[in-house]
Amino acid sequence: PPHQLMGRIRDAVLPRFASLGLRSSVSPVNAFGGGSAADSAAIQFVIRGPELAQLTVYSAAMLEKLRAVPGIVDADTTLVVGKPEFVISVDRARAADLGVSVLDIATAVRALVGGVEVTTYTEGGEQFEVHLRARDTARVDTDRILQITVPAGQTGRSVRLADVVAVREGTGPPLVQRLARQRQVTVYGNVTPGTSEAAVIDQLNEAWKNLRPQAGYKGE
């Protein structure tokens, strides 16, 4: 039976990945389409709200509650934090003195890291987009990032990005889910045979109430 096979994988295979510091889980395949482990999980508790930091606190607390429920397996959350990132802060006073537009700074950084469409060309009756983006090695090197130039007003001069911004390393989530402009995190898990899904949801709803969430945050 599928639940027995999944149980064997949890016991014999997943611990190998856990020892490497990797997050892994077992979940049934959706009848239609693919989807993530959260999409196919039997238990899904969605938390919505404005601030990512507070969502992180609430989702961690709810995940702890879910893992403590008898009969719950594969418990996890869609919020993954700790991904390295660069935070670029514009020195607006310095930029104004040099005649550098914040929009030009944003455009330069976007072209360097995210890439921008610069032109199109036609071949064989088909039109292709041409995107400009820095090489992988340049996108992760702050020294190289700071060496790109931005125009200084109408003077025809350019200044280095290092002259108008500060860069610091930090961590953050690789992806933040949103619904109706609100951030959301899903705490999810599967149940072993004989475990009541309705009873688990009732326990999660009660745990959410006990957290006394701030105004603007909703869990369901």
C-alpha positions as protocol buffer text, in pm:
chain_id: "A"
residue {
  index: 1
  type: PRO
  ca { x: 0 y: 0 z: 0 }
}
residue {
  index: 2
  type: PRO
  ca { x: 118 y: 358 z: -69 }
}
residue {
  index: 3
  type: HIS
  ca { x: 118 y: 460 z: 299 }
}
residue {
  index: 4
  type: GLN
  ca { x: 345 y: 168 z: 388 }
}
residue {
  index: 5
  type: LEU
  ca { x: 586 y: 253 z: 106 }
}
residue {
  index: 6
  type: MET
  ca { x: 593 y: 618 z: 217 }
}
residue {
  index: 7
  type: GLY
  ca { x: 658 y: 506 z: 574 }
}
residue {
  index: 8
  type: ARG
  ca { x: 953 y: 292 z: 464 }
}
residue {
  index: 9
  type: ILE
  ca { x: 1101 y: 586 z: 274 }
}
residue {
  index: 10
  type: ARG
  ca { x: 1064 y: 811 z: 579 }
}
residue {
  index: 11
  type: ASP
  ca { x: 1241 y: 558 z: 798 }
}
residue {
  index: 12
  type: ALA
  ca { x: 1514 y: 439 z: 561 }
}
residue {
  index: 13
  type: VAL
  ca { x: 1582 y: 716 z: 310 }
}
residue {
  index: 14
  type: LEU
  ca { x: 1503 y: 1058 z: 455 }
}
residue {
  index: 15
  type: PRO
  ca { x: 1743 y: 1032 z: 752 }
}
residue {
  index: 16
  type: ARG
  ca { x: 2030 y: 1023 z: 503 }
}
residue {
  index: 17
  type: PHE
  ca { x: 1928 y: 1362 z: 369 }
}
residue {
  index: 18
  type: ALA
  ca { x: 1870 y: 1503 z: 716 }
}
residue {
  index: 19
  type: SER
  ca { x: 2229 y: 1417 z: 808 }
}
residue {
  index: 20
  type: LEU
  ca { x: 2341 y: 1641 z: 520 }
}
residue {
  index: 21
  type: GLY
  ca { x: 2137 y: 1933 z: 649 }
}
residue {
  index: 22
  type: LEU
  ca { x: 1878 y: 1906 z: 370 }
}
residue {
  index: 23
  type: ARG
  ca { x: 1503 y: 1948 z: 412 }
}
residue {
  index: 24
  type: SER
  ca { x: 1312 y: 1654 z: 268 }
}
residue {
  index: 25
  type: SER
  ca { x: 968 y: 1500 z: 292 }
}
residue {
  index: 26
  type: VAL
  ca { x: 742 y: 1235 z: 143 }
}
residue {
  index: 27
  type: SER
  ca { x: 407 y: 1330 z: -2 }
}
residue {
  index: 28
  type: PRO
  ca { x: 145 y: 1173 z: -230 }
}
residue {
  index: 29
  type: VAL
  ca { x: 134 y: 1283 z: -592 }
}
residue {
  index: 30
  type: ASN
  ca { x: -160 y: 1500 z: -694 }
}
residue {
  index: 31
  type: ALA
  ca { x: -404 y: 1331 z: -929 }
}
residue {
  index: 32
  type: PHE
  ca { x: -381 y: 1626 z: -1169 }
}
residue {
  index: 33
  type: GLY
  ca { x: -58 y: 1813 z: -1223 }
}
residue {
  index: 34
  type: GLY
  ca { x: 244 y: 1837 z: -999 }
}
residue {
  index: 35
  type: GLY
  ca { x: 272 y: 2089 z: -720 }
}
residue {
  index: 36
  type: SER
  ca { x: 483 y: 2117 z: -409 }
}
residue {
  index: 37
  type: ALA
  ca { x: 478 y: 1905 z: -95 }
}
residue {
  index: 38
  type: ALA
  ca { x: 258 y: 2168 z: 68 }
}
residue {
  index: 39
  type: ASP
  ca { x: 5 y: 2153 z: -217 }
}
residue {
  index: 40
  type: SER
  ca { x: -48 y: 1779 z: -174 }
}
residue {
  index: 41
  type: ALA
  ca { x: -25 y: 1764 z: 207 }
}
residue {
  index: 42
  type: ALA
  ca { x: -329 y: 1638 z: 397 }
}
residue {
  index: 43
  type: ILE
  ca { x: -294 y: 1912 z: 659 }
}
residue {
  index: 44
  type: GLN
  ca { x: -249 y: 2274 z: 549 }
}
residue {
  index: 45
  type: PHE
  ca { x: -269 y: 2573 z: 782 }
}
residue {
  index: 46
  type: VAL
  ca { x: -224 y: 2908 z: 606 }
}
residue {
  index: 47
  type: ILE
  ca { x: -108 y: 3218 z: 793 }
}
residue {
  index: 48
  type: ARG
  ca { x: -147 y: 3559 z: 628 }
}
residue {
  index: 49
  type: GLY
  ca { x: -26 y: 3901 z: 734 }
}
residue {
  index: 50
  type: PRO
  ca { x: 174 y: 4212 z: 645 }
}
residue {
  index: 51
  type: GLU
  ca { x: 516 y: 4158 z: 805 }
}
residue {
  index: 52
  type: LEU
  ca { x: 748 y: 3873 z: 711 }
}
residue {
  index: 53
  type: ALA
  ca { x: 930 y: 3881 z: 1046 }
}
residue {
  index: 54
  type: GLN
  ca { x: 605 y: 3826 z: 1238 }
}
residue {
  index: 55
  type: LEU
  ca { x: 494 y: 3555 z: 996 }
}
residue {
  index: 56
  type: THR
  ca { x: 824 y: 3381 z: 1064 }
}
residue {
  index: 57
  type: VAL
  ca { x: 754 y: 3382 z: 1439 }
}
residue {
  index: 58
  type: TYR
  ca { x: 397 y: 3259 z: 1399 }
}
residue {
  index: 59
  type: SER
  ca { x: 481 y: 2987 z: 1145 }
}
residue {
  index: 60
  type: ALA
  ca { x: 765 y: 2855 z: 1363 }
}
residue {
  index: 61
  type: ALA
  ca { x: 530 y: 2834 z: 1662 }
}
residue {
  index: 62
  type: MET
  ca { x: 259 y: 2660 z: 1462 }
}
residue {
  index: 63
  type: LEU
  ca { x: 507 y: 2418 z: 1309 }
}
residue {
  index: 64
  type: GLU
  ca { x: 623 y: 2322 z: 1657 }
}
residue {
  index: 65
  type: LYS
  ca { x: 261 y: 2260 z: 1758 }
}
residue {
  index: 66
  type: LEU
  ca { x: 194 y: 2052 z: 1448 }
}
residue {
  index: 67
  type: ARG
  ca { x: 501 y: 1835 z: 1499 }
}
residue {
  index: 68
  type: ALA
  ca { x: 385 y: 1761 z: 1853 }
}
residue {
  index: 69
  type: VAL
  ca { x: 51 y: 1619 z: 1736 }
}
residue {
  index: 70
  type: PRO
  ca { x: 45 y: 1234 z: 1743 }
}
residue {
  index: 71
  type: GLY
  ca { x: 8 y: 1084 z: 1396 }
}
residue {
  index: 72
  type: ILE
  ca { x: 166 y: 1378 z: 1210 }
}
residue {
  index: 73
  type: VAL
  ca { x: 452 y: 1315 z: 964 }
}
residue {
  index: 74
  type: ASP
  ca { x: 637 y: 1530 z: 708 }
}
residue {
  index: 75
  type: ALA
  ca { x: 556 y: 1848 z: 900 }
}
residue {
  index: 76
  type: ASP
  ca { x: 719 y: 2157 z: 749 }
}
residue {
  index: 77
  type: THR
  ca { x: 655 y: 2514 z: 634 }
}
residue {
  index: 78
  type: THR
  ca { x: 676 y: 2690 z: 299 }
}
residue {
  index: 79
  type: LEU
  ca { x: 886 y: 2965 z: 455 }
}
residue {
  index: 80
  type: VAL
  ca { x: 1255 y: 2894 z: 407 }
}
residue {
  index: 81
  type: VAL
  ca { x: 1482 y: 3153 z: 564 }
}
residue {
  index: 82
  type: GLY
  ca { x: 1858 y: 3187 z: 568 }
}
residue {
  index: 83
  type: LYS
  ca { x: 1924 y: 3224 z: 195 }
}
residue {
  index: 84
  type: PRO
  ca { x: 2222 y: 3460 z: 146 }
}
residue {
  index: 85
  type: GLU
  ca { x: 2138 y: 3795 z: -10 }
}
residue {
  index: 86
  type: PHE
  ca { x: 2286 y: 4139 z: -73 }
}
residue {
  index: 87
  type: VAL
  ca { x: 2102 y: 4442 z: 61 }
}
residue {
  index: 88
  type: ILE
  ca { x: 2175 y: 4763 z: -131 }
}
residue {
  index: 89
  type: SER
  ca { x: 2099 y: 5096 z: 38 }
}
residue {
  index: 90
  type: VAL
  ca { x: 2110 y: 5419 z: -162 }
}
residue {
  index: 91
  type: ASP
  ca { x: 2283 y: 5721 z: -9 }
}
residue {
  index: 92
  type: ARG
  ca { x: 2019 y: 5964 z: -133 }
}
residue {
  index: 93
  type: ALA
  ca { x: 2206 y: 6278 z: -23 }
}
residue {
  index: 94
  type: ARG
  ca { x: 2525 y: 6167 z: -198 }
}
residue {
  index: 95
  type: ALA
  ca { x: 2333 y: 6063 z: -509 }
}
residue {
  index: 96
  type: ALA
  ca { x: 2160 y: 6402 z: -523 }
}
residue {
  index: 97
  type: ASP
  ca { x: 2494 y: 6583 z: -493 }
}
residue {
  index: 98
  type: LEU
  ca { x: 2631 y: 6384 z: -786 }
}
residue {
  index: 99
  type: GLY
  ca { x: 2315 y: 6419 z: -994 }
}
residue {
  index: 100
  type: VAL
  ca { x: 2242 y: 6047 z: -990 }
}
residue {
  index: 101
  type: SER
  ca { x: 1881 y: 5931 z: -1012 }
}
residue {
  index: 102
  type: VAL
  ca { x: 1761 y: 5658 z: -776 }
}
residue {
  index: 103
  type: LEU
  ca { x: 1573 y: 5515 z: -1075 }
}
residue {
  index: 104
  type: ASP
  ca { x: 1899 y: 5486 z: -1271 }
}
residue {
  index: 105
  type: ILE
  ca { x: 2059 y: 5309 z: -975 }
}
residue {
  index: 106
  type: ALA
  ca { x: 1769 y: 5064 z: -955 }
}
residue {
  index: 107
  type: THR
  ca { x: 1782 y: 5003 z: -1331 }
}
residue {
  index: 108
  type: ALA
  ca { x: 2156 y: 4934 z: -1323 }
}
residue {
  index: 109
  type: VAL
  ca { x: 2124 y: 4688 z: -1036 }
}
residue {
  index: 110
  type: ARG
  ca { x: 1824 y: 4519 z: -1197 }
}
residue {
  index: 111
  type: ALA
  ca { x: 2016 y: 4479 z: -1524 }
}
residue {
  index: 112
  type: LEU
  ca { x: 2316 y: 4338 z: -1342 }
}
residue {
  index: 113
  type: VAL
  ca { x: 2135 y: 4089 z: -1120 }
}
residue {
  index: 114
  type: GLY
  ca { x: 1791 y: 4020 z: -1262 }
}
residue {
  index: 115
  type: GLY
  ca { x: 1850 y: 4105 z: -1627 }
}
residue {
  index: 116
  type: VAL
  ca { x: 1659 y: 4333 z: -1864 }
}
residue {
  index: 117
  type: GLU
  ca { x: 1534 y: 4302 z: -2218 }
}
residue {
  index: 118
  type: VAL
  ca { x: 1749 y: 4527 z: -2440 }
}
residue {
  index: 119
  type: THR
  ca { x: 1628 y: 4443 z: -2791 }
}
residue {
  index: 120
  type: THR
  ca { x: 1469 y: 4180 z: -3013 }
}
residue {
  index: 121
  type: TYR
  ca { x: 1571 y: 4017 z: -3337 }
}
residue {
  index: 122
  type: THR
  ca { x: 1392 y: 3814 z: -3602 }
}
residue {
  index: 123
  type: GLU
  ca { x: 1516 y: 3487 z: -3744 }
}
residue {
  index: 124
  type: GLY
  ca { x: 1331 y: 3233 z: -3952 }
}
residue {
  index: 125
  type: GLY
  ca { x: 1009 y: 3426 z: -3917 }
}
residue {
  index: 126
  type: GLU
  ca { x: 1023 y: 3418 z: -3538 }
}
residue {
  index: 127
  type: GLN
  ca { x: 1101 y: 3707 z: -3302 }
}
residue {
  index: 128
  type: PHE
  ca { x: 1340 y: 3651 z: -3012 }
}
residue {
  index: 129
  type: GLU
  ca { x: 1403 y: 3866 z: -2707 }
}
residue {
  index: 130
  type: VAL
  ca { x: 1759 y: 3962 z: -2615 }
}
residue {
  index: 131
  type: HIS
  ca { x: 1825 y: 3997 z: -2241 }
}
residue {
  index: 132
  type: LEU
  ca { x: 2130 y: 4151 z: -2078 }
}
residue {
  index: 133
  type: ARG
  ca { x: 2255 y: 4016 z: -1745 }
}
residue {
  index: 134
  type: ALA
  ca { x: 2586 y: 3987 z: -1562 }
}
residue {
  index: 135
  type: ARG
  ca { x: 2768 y: 3653 z: -1544 }
}
residue {
  index: 136
  type: ASP
  ca { x: 2706 y: 3433 z: -1240 }
}
residue {
  index: 137
  type: THR
  ca { x: 3045 y: 3514 z: -1089 }
}
residue {
  index: 138
  type: ALA
  ca { x: 2980 y: 3890 z: -1111 }
}
residue {
  index: 139
  type: ARG
  ca { x: 2636 y: 3868 z: -954 }
}
residue {
  index: 140
  type: VAL
  ca { x: 2773 y: 3723 z: -630 }
}
residue {
  index: 141
  type: ASP
  ca { x: 3081 y: 3945 z: -598 }
}
residue {
  index: 142
  type: THR
  ca { x: 3010 y: 4272 z: -415 }
}
residue {
  index: 143
  type: ASP
  ca { x: 3334 y: 4429 z: -543 }
}
residue {
  index: 144
  type: ARG
  ca { x: 3224 y: 4376 z: -902 }
}
residue {
  index: 145
  type: ILE
  ca { x: 2872 y: 4493 z: -830 }
}
residue {
  index: 146
  type: LEU
  ca { x: 3005 y: 4820 z: -686 }
}
residue {
  index: 147
  type: GLN
  ca { x: 3221 y: 4885 z: -993 }
}
residue {
  index: 148
  type: ILE
  ca { x: 2932 y: 4926 z: -1238 }
}
residue {
  index: 149
  type: THR
  ca { x: 2859 y: 5285 z: -1337 }
}
residue {
  index: 150
  type: VAL
  ca { x: 2543 y: 5494 z: -1347 }
}
residue {
  index: 151
  type: PRO
  ca { x: 2485 y: 5822 z: -1535 }
}
residue {
  index: 152
  type: ALA
  ca { x: 2525 y: 6147 z: -1342 }
}
residue {
  index: 153
  type: GLY
  ca { x: 2243 y: 6369 z: -1467 }
}
residue {
  index: 154
  type: GLN
  ca { x: 2279 y: 6538 z: -1807 }
}
residue {
  index: 155
  type: THR
  ca { x: 2654 y: 6596 z: -1772 }
}
residue {
  index: 156
  type: GLY
  ca { x: 2753 y: 6289 z: -1973 }
}
residue {
  index: 157
  type: ARG
  ca { x: 2961 y: 6169 z: -1680 }
}
residue {
  index: 158
  type: SER
  ca { x: 2918 y: 5842 z: -1494 }
}
residue {
  index: 159
  type: VAL
  ca { x: 2991 y: 5750 z: -1135 }
}
residue {
  index: 160
  type: ARG
  ca { x: 3060 y: 5416 z: -976 }
}
residue {
  index: 161
  type: LEU
  ca { x: 2781 y: 5246 z: -786 }
}
residue {
  index: 162
  type: ALA
  ca { x: 3019 y: 5238 z: -490 }
}
residue {
  index: 163
  type: ASP
  ca { x: 2996 y: 5619 z: -472 }
}
residue {
  index: 164
  type: VAL
  ca { x: 2621 y: 5626 z: -413 }
}
residue {
  index: 165
  type: VAL
  ca { x: 2524 y: 5301 z: -238 }
}
residue {
  index: 166
  type: ALA
  ca { x: 2624 y: 5079 z: 52 }
}
residue {
  index: 167
  type: VAL
  ca { x: 2606 y: 4699 z: 27 }
}
residue {
  index: 168
  type: ARG
  ca { x: 2572 y: 4460 z: 318 }
}
residue {
  index: 169
  type: GLU
  ca { x: 2528 y: 4086 z: 325 }
}
residue {
  index: 170
  type: GLY
  ca { x: 2222 y: 3939 z: 489 }
}
residue {
  index: 171
  type: THR
  ca { x: 1984 y: 3646 z: 470 }
}
residue {
  index: 172
  type: GLY
  ca { x: 1624 y: 3617 z: 365 }
}
residue {
  index: 173
  type: PRO
  ca { x: 1370 y: 3384 z: 205 }
}
residue {
  index: 174
  type: PRO
  ca { x: 1420 y: 3282 z: -159 }
}
residue {
  index: 175
  type: LEU
  ca { x: 1046 y: 3315 z: -219 }
}
residue {
  index: 176
  type: VAL
  ca { x: 761 y: 3486 z: -38 }
}
residue {
  index: 177
  type: GLN
  ca { x: 410 y: 3368 z: -120 }
}
residue {
  index: 178
  type: ARG
  ca { x: 135 y: 3627 z: -155 }
}
residue {
  index: 179
  type: LEU
  ca { x: -239 y: 3627 z: -189 }
}
residue {
  index: 180
  type: ALA
  ca { x: -443 y: 3945 z: -243 }
}
residue {
  index: 181
  type: ARG
  ca { x: -124 y: 4148 z: -175 }
}
residue {
  index: 182
  type: GLN
  ca { x: -74 y: 3985 z: 164 }
}
residue {
  index: 183
  type: ARG
  ca { x: 222 y: 3767 z: 250 }
}
residue {
  index: 184
  type: GLN
  ca { x: 134 y: 3413 z: 347 }
}
residue {
  index: 185
  type: VAL
  ca { x: 304 y: 3105 z: 488 }
}
residue {
  index: 186
  type: THR
  ca { x: 166 y: 2751 z: 489 }
}
residue {
  index: 187
  type: VAL
  ca { x: 240 y: 2510 z: 772 }
}
residue {
  index: 188
  type: TYR
  ca { x: 169 y: 2160 z: 646 }
}
residue {
  index: 189
  type: GLY
  ca { x: 202 y: 1788 z: 715 }
}
residue {
  index: 190
  type: ASN
  ca { x: 63 y: 1444 z: 644 }
}
residue {
  index: 191
  type: VAL
  ca { x: -117 y: 1199 z: 874 }
}
residue {
  index: 192
  type: THR
  ca { x: -58 y: 835 z: 948 }
}
residue {
  index: 193
  type: PRO
  ca { x: -345 y: 588 z: 892 }
}
residue {
  index: 194
  type: GLY
  ca { x: -611 y: 622 z: 1159 }
}
residue {
  index: 195
  type: THR
  ca { x: -533 y: 984 z: 1242 }
}
residue {
  index: 196
  type: SER
  ca { x: -827 y: 1222 z: 1210 }
}
residue {
  index: 197
  type: GLU
  ca { x: -746 y: 1517 z: 985 }
}
residue {
  index: 198
  type: ALA
  ca { x: -1038 y: 1713 z: 1129 }
}
residue {
  index: 199
  type: ALA
  ca { x: -908 y: 1663 z: 1482 }
}
residue {
  index: 200
  type: VAL
  ca { x: -563 y: 1786 z: 1378 }
}
residue {
  index: 201
  type: ILE
  ca { x: -712 y: 2098 z: 1220 }
}
residue {
  index: 202
  type: ASP
  ca { x: -912 y: 2163 z: 1537 }
}
residue {
  index: 203
  type: GLN
  ca { x: -591 y: 2147 z: 1741 }
}
residue {
  index: 204
  type: LEU
  ca { x: -418 y: 2388 z: 1502 }
}
residue {
  index: 205
  type: ASN
  ca { x: -707 y: 2634 z: 1521 }
}
residue {
  index: 206
  type: GLU
  ca { x: -692 y: 2620 z: 1900 }
}
residue {
  index: 207
  type: ALA
  ca { x: -314 y: 2667 z: 1897 }
}
residue {
  index: 208
  type: TRP
  ca { x: -355 y: 2970 z: 1670 }
}
residue {
  index: 209
  type: LYS
  ca { x: -603 y: 3131 z: 1911 }
}
residue {
  index: 210
  type: ASN
  ca { x: -364 y: 3069 z: 2200 }
}
residue {
  index: 211
  type: LEU
  ca { x: -91 y: 3260 z: 2015 }
}
residue {
  index: 212
  type: ARG
  ca { x: -309 y: 3573 z: 2042 }
}
residue {
  index: 213
  type: PRO
  ca { x: -205 y: 3698 z: 1696 }
}
residue {
  index: 214
  type: GLN
  ca { x: -173 y: 4067 z: 1630 }
}
residue {
  index: 215
  type: ALA
  ca { x: -436 y: 4256 z: 1434 }
}
residue {
  index: 216
  type: GLY
  ca { x: -390 y: 4204 z: 1061 }
}
residue {
  index: 217
  type: TYR
  ca { x: -280 y: 3840 z: 1090 }
}
residue {
  index: 218
  type: LYS
  ca { x: -511 y: 3551 z: 1007 }
}
residue {
  index: 219
  type: GLY
  ca { x: -467 y: 3174 z: 1030 }
}
residue {
  index: 220
  type: GLU
  ca { x: -695 y: 2911 z: 883 }
}
